[in-house]
Amino acid sequence: MELPRSPLAQWAGQCGVQLQPLVQALRTELLRHGVVHADETPVAMLKPGNRKTHRAYLWSYCTTTYNPTRAVVFDFADSRGGQHARDFLGFAWRRRLARQAGVRRLQRLQVLLRNGLDRGRLPGAPRKFHELWVNHQSTVGEQALKFFLQLYEIEREVHQLVR
């Protein structure tokens, strides 16, 4: 049996409306915790009227892996702007937000520092972490800069020993 798309879309929309109290309860629970991870995934969105797609984003917010409460909430946004995260988190939310991309960069940097790092492999990394720290008071950026300082100190010591 073939069903037209319009009833399927209406059914999906009605399910979303019915599930909204559950989403709100998960969001409330998620925001009770001290650290929330966030990441955005690009999705194609059809612009009404002009039959073209543009890039929209599906934001995911979740608790940490160390948290006994496993909660993930997805939030659709038409752009990647920080105002979407601020709207989701709320004006009064003052805890720690870890963007997944920044966390992944920090984890890669920690591995590289343990295994040795060729500066040529990460040419703009210190600058990017500095921008994160300066513009967003990012703890991930601050921690990465501390790791770079440690790395540069080790490099200086090695160069002095080689000379």
VOTI-168107 format. One line per 4 residues: number of its first residue (from 1); their letters; for each residue x negated, y, z negated of C-alpha. Coordinates in pm, 1 decimal, padded with zeros to 6 digits. Layout:
# VOTI-168107
NUM> a> X Y Z ~ ...
This chain:
# VOTI-168107
1> melp> 00000.0 00000.0 00000.0 ~ -00142.9 00334.9 00097.0 ~ -00081.1 00633.2 -00129.4 ~ -00127.7 00993.3 -00019.9
5> rspl> -00402.3 01189.9 -00194.6 ~ -00174.1 01456.6 -00339.1 ~ 00011.5 01224.0 -00584.0 ~ -00319.1 01067.9 -00689.7
9> aqwa> -00464.3 01411.7 -00756.2 ~ -00152.7 01509.1 -00952.3 ~ -00174.2 01191.0 -01160.1 ~ -00540.7 01251.9 -01235.5
13> gqcg> -00459.6 01609.7 -01336.7 ~ -00175.9 01494.5 -01562.0 ~ -00408.4 01240.0 -01727.1 ~ -00656.0 01520.0 -01791.7
17> vqlq> -00389.2 01731.1 -01957.7 ~ -00275.2 01437.2 -02173.2 ~ -00634.0 01364.2 -02281.3 ~ -00713.2 01727.7 -02369.0
21> plvq> -00643.6 01680.0 -02746.1 ~ -00898.0 01395.1 -02751.0 ~ -01153.6 01611.9 -02568.5 ~ -01094.5 01894.9 -02817.2
25> alrt> -01137.2 01657.0 -03113.3 ~ -01464.4 01524.7 -02966.6 ~ -01585.8 01881.3 -02904.3 ~ -01506.8 01977.4 -03264.4
29> ellr> -01692.4 01671.0 -03394.2 ~ -01987.5 01735.9 -03163.0 ~ -02023.8 02096.7 -03277.9 ~ -02042.0 01989.2 -03643.9
33> hgvv> -02387.5 01842.6 -03584.7 ~ -02716.5 02028.5 -03608.5 ~ -02851.4 01940.1 -03264.5 ~ -02657.5 01912.9 -02939.5
37> hade> -02811.5 01801.8 -02611.8 ~ -02686.4 01959.4 -02290.1 ~ -02749.1 01887.9 -01924.9 ~ -02583.2 01991.6 -01602.8
41> tpva> -02530.8 01783.1 -01291.1 ~ -02453.5 01945.8 -00956.2 ~ -02132.6 01837.3 -00783.9 ~ -01975.8 01946.3 -00456.3
45> mlkp> -01657.8 02150.4 -00498.5 ~ -01420.4 02231.7 -00216.5 ~ -01345.6 02602.0 -00209.1 ~ -00971.7 02651.7 -00163.8
49> gnrk> -00881.7 02820.2 00160.1 ~ -01210.6 02811.7 00351.4 ~ -01261.9 02432.1 00379.6 ~ -01624.3 02449.6 00268.7
53> thra> -01790.6 02306.1 -00034.3 ~ -02013.0 02488.7 -00276.6 ~ -02223.9 02368.8 -00566.6 ~ -02046.3 02342.6 -00899.4
57> ylws> -02171.5 02174.6 -01217.0 ~ -02055.2 01910.1 -01457.4 ~ -02206.8 01993.4 -01795.3 ~ -02250.2 01714.6 -02047.2
61> yctt> -02291.0 01781.0 -02418.8 ~ -02383.6 01499.4 -02656.5 ~ -02515.4 01417.8 -03001.1 ~ -02870.8 01291.8 -03046.0
65> tynp> -02963.7 00924.4 -03034.1 ~ -03038.6 00940.4 -03408.4 ~ -02687.1 01052.9 -03491.0 ~ -02443.9 00782.1 -03609.9
69> trav> -02162.9 00965.6 -03427.5 ~ -02192.9 00895.5 -03056.2 ~ -02005.3 01173.1 -02880.1 ~ -02025.9 01302.3 -02524.1
73> vfdf> -01806.4 01576.6 -02382.9 ~ -01805.6 01679.0 -02018.0 ~ -01721.7 02033.5 -01911.1 ~ -01674.2 02144.5 -01549.9
77> adsr> -01814.2 02483.7 -01444.8 ~ -01827.7 02658.8 -01110.2 ~ -02185.4 02776.9 -01168.5 ~ -02500.1 02696.9 -01365.4
81> ggqh> -02483.3 03015.6 -01570.0 ~ -02554.9 03014.6 -01941.5 ~ -02216.1 03171.3 -02013.6 ~ -02056.6 02827.9 -01961.7
85> ardf> -02263.3 02675.6 -02242.5 ~ -02187.6 02978.0 -02462.5 ~ -01814.9 02939.4 -02389.1 ~ -01824.8 02568.9 -02471.5
89> lgfa> -02027.7 02610.3 -02789.3 ~ -01836.6 02913.6 -02909.8 ~ -01956.3 03250.9 -03029.1 ~ -02018.1 03143.4 -03390.1
93> wrrr> -02218.1 02826.9 -03310.0 ~ -02571.7 02876.6 -03446.7 ~ -02738.7 02539.4 -03432.3 ~ -02997.8 02389.7 -03201.9
97> larq> -02922.6 02324.6 -02834.4 ~ -03165.3 02102.8 -02645.6 ~ -03140.0 02117.5 -02270.2 ~ -03218.2 01774.9 -02130.7
101> agvr> -03453.9 01905.9 -01863.2 ~ -03660.6 02086.5 -02125.7 ~ -03665.0 01781.6 -02349.7 ~ -03778.3 01561.0 -02060.2
105> rlqr> -04057.8 01808.4 -01977.1 ~ -04171.2 01810.5 -02338.6 ~ -04171.8 01429.1 -02354.8 ~ -04374.9 01409.9 -02030.3
109> lqvl> -04618.6 01664.6 -02170.5 ~ -04661.0 01462.5 -02491.0 ~ -04739.7 01149.9 -02285.5 ~ -04984.6 01342.3 -02068.4
113> lrng> -05158.2 01484.3 -02374.7 ~ -05194.8 01136.6 -02520.9 ~ -05324.1 00991.5 -02192.6 ~ -05526.8 01287.7 -02070.1
117> ldrg> -05408.5 01570.5 -01849.4 ~ -05550.7 01708.4 -01529.9 ~ -05447.3 02076.2 -01521.4 ~ -05395.8 02055.5 -01147.8
121> rlpg> -05102.5 01821.0 -01201.2 ~ -04901.2 02082.5 -01394.2 ~ -05005.4 02414.2 -01241.2 ~ -04706.8 02625.9 -01352.2
125> aprk> -04599.5 02435.4 -01661.3 ~ -04743.4 02668.3 -01928.2 ~ -04581.7 02969.0 -01761.5 ~ -04243.3 02794.8 -01740.1
129> fhel> -04254.5 02692.8 -02106.7 ~ -04359.0 03047.0 -02199.2 ~ -04057.3 03183.0 -02009.5 ~ -03830.9 02938.6 -02195.7
133> wvnh> -03973.9 03051.0 -02526.5 ~ -03968.5 03425.0 -02456.4 ~ -03631.0 03444.4 -02280.2 ~ -03432.9 03187.4 -02477.8
137> qstv> -03621.3 03140.7 -02807.5 ~ -03646.9 02774.5 -02703.1 ~ -03799.0 02545.6 -02963.5 ~ -03887.4 02306.4 -02680.5
141> geqa> -04082.0 02584.3 -02508.2 ~ -04253.8 02680.1 -02832.3 ~ -04354.6 02320.1 -02904.7 ~ -04484.5 02274.1 -02548.5
145> lkff> -04696.9 02589.1 -02579.3 ~ -04846.5 02452.6 -02901.8 ~ -04934.7 02131.7 -02717.2 ~ -05097.7 02332.1 -02437.1
149> lqly> -05300.2 02528.0 -02692.7 ~ -05419.7 02198.9 -02842.6 ~ -05509.4 02074.5 -02498.2 ~ -05703.7 02389.8 -02412.3
153> eier> -05891.6 02370.1 -02743.2 ~ -05991.8 02010.4 -02668.6 ~ -06102.6 02113.0 -02318.5 ~ -06319.2 02393.6 -02463.9
157> evhq> -06483.5 02150.8 -02705.4 ~ -06552.6 01900.6 -02428.1 ~ -06702.0 02168.7 -02201.8 ~ -06930.8 02282.5 -02485.4
161> lvr> -07047.6 01925.9 -02545.5 ~ -07117.0 01869.3 -02174.8 ~ -07324.4 02188.3 -02134.2
